[in-house]
Amino acid sequence: MNASLPTAEALRGALAGLLDGLPPTQAAQAVDRLISHYRGTVPTGAPVLRDRSDVAAYAAYRMPATFEAVRAALDALREAAPEWAPDTHTDIGGGTGAASWAVAEAWDSSARTTVLDWAEPALELGRELAAASGIAALETAAWQRSRIGAALRVESTDLVTVSYVLNELTDQDRADLVTEAARAARAVVIVEPGTPDGYARIIAARDQLIAAGLTVAAPCPHSGACPIEPGTDWCHFATRVSRSSLHRQVKGGSLAYEDEKFAYVVATRFPVTPAPARITRKPQIRKGQVLLDLCTEDDGLRRETVTKRHGALYRAARDAAWADEWPPR
């Protein structure tokens, strides 16, 4: 589901050597602090990325994971609206531009991108990485310093992405950002960490988007209320990320990859065909059967057992992955 693609390879190439000259201990300390912000519950009310060392550590450590999570959300949008493609894209709180790399890949570099962020060091490094990408849409992207909050104004655009940003904001700024994204865009993609708090922020944003007249395209098969009882569980997914040397230095371990868990919502102002159901847990493969935990349009959360007697559907179930739509189109 997450095989390396040319844009992912270009991103890894652009990140290579980024930490040259930065003491390993300093990079690790910056990463530890950033993890506490992005996985924590207390909004900062100020830019998380403060200086060049913070930005370099963030880019090397977090950009590949953010890229993969946003790419997964964009894949779901493309499945729901295969004929649609954005001409313009605004990446709110985009920092070093990971979401913009994912958009450039999803639609073959066709969208004109503007990255908005309040941290000038992040924008500077994002420009550098984009200039080294060899990807036209990134090389021509606009990078603008902008306060992310109540005062934010976004020009009308086809697509807005907001990835790993909501946790940095106060409750009011968070609500104002989603309101502005809904006003300005034809499609809105919001991604947060796959934690209970991240899911709660996604559900709040989802409610706002629906109230503003948008239709949920993914991951949900409907725009009705989430069937998960608050406090009992949370909806999230996972995508595989190649580990960099910084990942291994900070986290240890010998695996060449890790799984990034994320929550997301995609909503649009144009017609979409959501998945009839979404696989919400890793499928359980048993002898002669596959157990699928599904979120469905009509029956809420339910488990479906697919057996050999289902023929081609059984074979599809054996190949199905967490987050896939079901049945496959």
N, C-alpha and C positions, 0 to 999 in steps of 0.2 A: 504493500500500500504506500510505502514511503521510499521507493527506490530513488537513488540519486538522479537528478536531472541536470541539464546544462546550467540553469541558473543557480542551483544549489552549489554546483562545482565552482562557478564563477565567484559566488559569495565566499566559499572557503578559500579560494585563491586570493581574493581581495583582503581577507582577514589574516592571511599568512604573514607572519613577521610583524603584526601590529604591536605586539608587546615588546619588541626589541628595545632595549635600553631601560625598560621599566623593571625594577627589582622584583623577582618572583614573590617575595614576602609582601611587598606593597600591592601587587596585583591581587594576591590571595585575600588580603585584608579588605580591599575594595569590593571584591566579589562577595565576601561574607556580609558586608554591610548592605550591599545591594539585594542579596537574597532576603535579608530580614525585612527590607522594604516591600519587595514584590510579593513575598509570601505572607506578610504581616497583615494587621488589621487596622493600623493607625495611619490615616492619611497625613502626608507631610505638609501640605499647603505651600510647598516650595519645590523647585526642581530637585529630583533625586541625584541627577548626574551633575556634579559640581565643577569638575575640572578635567583636564586631558587624561589623567591617569584613571579617574572614574570611568570616563567614556571608553577608553581603550579596553579596560577590564570588562565593562559591560558588553561592548561589541564582540569581543572574543568569546565571552562566556554565554551571553544571552541571545545574540542575533540569530545563530542557527536554530535555536529552539523556537524563538518567536516566528521566524520564517516558516518553519514546518507547521506550527499551529495555525498560522494565518492561511498557509497554503491549503491545509485540510478544510478550513472553513470556506475558502474560495472554491475548492473542488465541489463542495456541497451546493454552493450557489450555482455553479455551472451545470450541475446535474438537474437542479430545479428549473433553470432557465437556459437551456443549451444554445438558444439562438441569440442570446443577449450578450453584448460586450460593451464595457464602458469606454467612452472617448475621453473622459476626464476623471481624475481620481484625486481625492484629498486625504492625506494620512494625518489625522489629528493626534498630536502628541507622539509623532512618529520617531522622534529621537534620531538614531543613526539610520533609520529607513528600512528596517527589516520587512515590514509589511509591503513597502513599495517594491522590494525585490520580488515578493510573492505575487503581487499584481502583475509585474512585468512578465513573469513566467506564465501566469494563468492565461493571459490574453496575448501572448507573443509580442510583448512590448508595445501594444497599440495605444495604451492610455497615456494622456498627458498628466503627469503627477505633480502635486504640490505637497510638500511636507511642512507641517506646522509644529513647532515645539518652542518651549520657553527656555531651553538650555542651549545657549549658543555653542558651547563646546561639542555638544552632540550633533548639532547641525553642521558644524565645520567638519567633523570626522565623517558624517554621512555624505557630505559633498565629495570628500576625498575617495571614499569607497565607491561611490557611484561613478566618479570619473575614471576609476580603474576597472570598471565592470565590463566594458566592451558592449554594453546593452544600451541601445539608443534612448529608450524611455527614461532610463536612470541618468544617463549623461546629460539629458536636457531637462531633468526635473528641477523645479523651483524649491528652494529651501528658505523658509521664512520664520523669523522669530515672532512668536505670538503667545500671549498669556492664555493658558488653557483654563477656562472657567466662565464665569457669568458674562464677561465682556467679549467673549469669543464671537466673531462673526465670520461665517464661511460663505464664500461665493457658491452659487448654485453649481452642482457637480453631479456626475452620474453615480459615483461610488465614493463613500466615506468608509475608511477603516479606522478603528480605535482599538489598539492592541496593548494590553497590559498597562493601561493608563488610569482606569477608574479608581484603582486603589490608592493612587497618589493624590486624589482630590477630596475635598470636603463633601459632605452629603449634598449641599446646595450646588456646588460647582459641578458635581457629577450629574445631577439632574439637569442643570443648564446645558451641559455639553451634549447630553443625549437629545434634549429638545432641539438644539441647534443642528445637530447631525440629521435628525428626522426632517427638519424644515428644509435643509439645503440639498439633500441627496435623493436620488432615485433608489439607491440600494445602500444599506448600512450593514457593516460587518463589525461586530464587537467581540473581542476575545479577552478572556481573563484567566488567571491560574485555575487549575482544576481542583480547587479546594472548596469546602462548604461556603466560605466567605466569598470566594470568586463566583461560585454558582449563584449566591444570593444577589450579588451585584448584577449578574447577567439577567436574572429573573426580573429584577426591578427595571432594568433597561428594556427588557422585552415588553413589559407592561406599558412602559412609556411609548415605545415604538408603535404598539398596537393602538393605543389611545390616540396617537397622532395620525392614524389612518393607514399605517403600513401593514403588510401581510407577512407573516413569518414564513420564510422559505426553507430554513434549516436551523437546527437539526430536527426540530419538532415537525411532526406530520400534520399539524393544525395550528391555528392561532387562538385556540381556546386556552383555558387555564391549565397550567402544568399539573399533571396527575400525581406528582410526588408530594406527599404530605410534608409540610415544612418541619424540619428538624429530624426527619427519619432517614433521609438519604439526600444525595445530590447528583445531578446529571453532569457528567464530564466524560472526556474521551482522552485518548493517548495517541501520540505520534512518535516515531523513532527518530532520534537525533544522533548523528555521529559525534563522538566525544573528541574535543580538541585536547591538546596537551595541558591547557589551563584547567579544563574539566577534570582531568586525571590528577593534576597537582592539587586542586582544591578538595575534590571528593575522594580521591584514592580509588582503588579498584582496578581491575585489569580489563574490563570489557571495553570494546571500542565504541560502544553506543550507550545511550540511556533513553528512557521513555519520558517524554514531556507530557504531562497531564494538563488539560485545559478545558475550559467551558466556553461556549460561544453562542451567539445568536446572529442570524442573517435575516433581514427584513427588507421588503421592497415595496415600491409604489407601482410596479408593473406586474402583469400576470405571471404566476409561477406554478409549477406542479411539484409540490413537496413530496418527499418520500411517503409511500403508503404506510410504512412503519420504519422505525430506526432501531438498530441493534444497540442496546444500552450497556451491555456487558460483554466480556470476552466469551464467544461461543464455547459451550462445553461439548466436546466430542466424546461420545461413548460408543461402545460396540453396537454398530448398526443404527445409531441415531445421533442426532445433534440437538442440543437444547439451546434455544435462542430466547434471551430476555429482550422484549420488545416494548417500545413506546408506540402506540397505535392511535389512529385518528378517532376510532369509534369505541374501542375497548380499554383505553388507558394503558396502564402497564400490564403486560401479561407474558407468560412463557409459552412458547410454541415448540413442540417436539416434531422434528422432521426425521422420518425413518427411511430406510432403503426402499420401501414400497412407493415413496414419492418420486422415485426415479431421478430425473434431471434436477428437481428441486433439492433432493438430498445431496447430490453432487455439488450444487451451488452452496448449500449450507455448510458443507465441509470446507469450502474455500472462503466462506464469509468471514469478515473480521469485525471487531468492535467498531462501531460508528457507521458501518455500511447500512444503506437502505435495504429494506426487505419487503417483498422479494425483489431480486435484482431486475432492472429493466432490460 
